[in-house]
Amino acid sequence: MPFFLLIGFALASFPPEATAQPSPLTCLSRQDMQGAVASQGVVAPNAAVRAARGRIANAELVRVRLCRHHENLVYIVTFLRRDGRVAPVTIDASSGKVASDR
């Protein structure tokens, strides 16, 4: 039996919920982000970028998104490193502190 058929049978044996899990991350639109900053519930995007730059040096800023992760708001600040790898940094939107860098 060809190898790819064995792989197909193995993957078919997993229940659907084990292979496809929805992400708990939903990002806000630009207008919703502006509203969240205006209500002073979250730090400004430039403050999130400054905090993220402390973790990722010598990289180009690609994008800043404000997202809802479970019940919290976080900024996902994405950089492109000189070696071509993408480097996202998660910033807690209420405190402006680094939550994680993956």
ABEGO torsion letter per residue (X at the ends): XBAAAAAAAAAAABBAAAABBBBABBBBBAAAAAAAAAAGABBBAAAAAAAAAAABBGBBBABBBBBBBEABBBBBBBBBBAAGBBBBBBBBAAAGBBABBX
